[in-house]
Amino acid sequence: MSKIFLINEGETLVPLTQKAYDSEDLLQTLLEKYPSLLAGDQVNPKAPRRWLLCKSSHSV
């Protein structure tokens, strides 16, 4: 598995660790706000996946 690093203000690499989301709602909110989190170009660079936001107007 690949690792992801953050470069902090002191220009030091900080390894990030995988953690479960606190809630599905949080994950959905982040994906709506930052759709580039879904990396479609990594699946097929010549024909990248394109994502469409679908949301219900009804609250559950």
N, C-alpha and C positions, 0 to 999 in steps of 0.2 A: 504494500500500500504506500502511495506517495505521501509525503509530509508537506504541510503548508507552514510557512514561516511568516512572521510579521517583522518588519524592520522598525524598531522603536526610535524615539528621538535621539538616542545616543548612537544610532546606526548600528545597533546590535541585533542579530537575528534571534528572535524568540520563537521556539517551536510552539505551534498551536495544537491542542489536543482535541480529539473528537468528543463531543458531548451531545446527549440527546436533548431535543428541544423541550422546553418546559410545557408547551402545549401545542396542539395542532393549530389553534387560532393564531399563535405567534408566528408559526412557520408560514401559514397562509398570508398573513399580513406582510411579512418580509418578502415573500415571493411577488406579491402584488406591487409593492413599492420598488423592489429591485429585481425585475424579471431576468436580468442578465446573470443571476445566480444559477439559473438553469442553463447549463453549458451545452447547447445544441450543436455547436461547431465541433465538439470533441467526438461526437458520434460519427459524423461523416462530414469532413471539411468541405468536400465538393458540393454537397447538398445538405447543408445544416438543417437541423430540426427547427421549426418555427413554432412558437407557442402562442396560444390564444387564451386570454383570461376570460373565464366563464364564472359568473357569480349570480347567485340568486338574490332577488329583491325581497324574499321572504325570510324572516328570522325564524329560527328553530327553537 
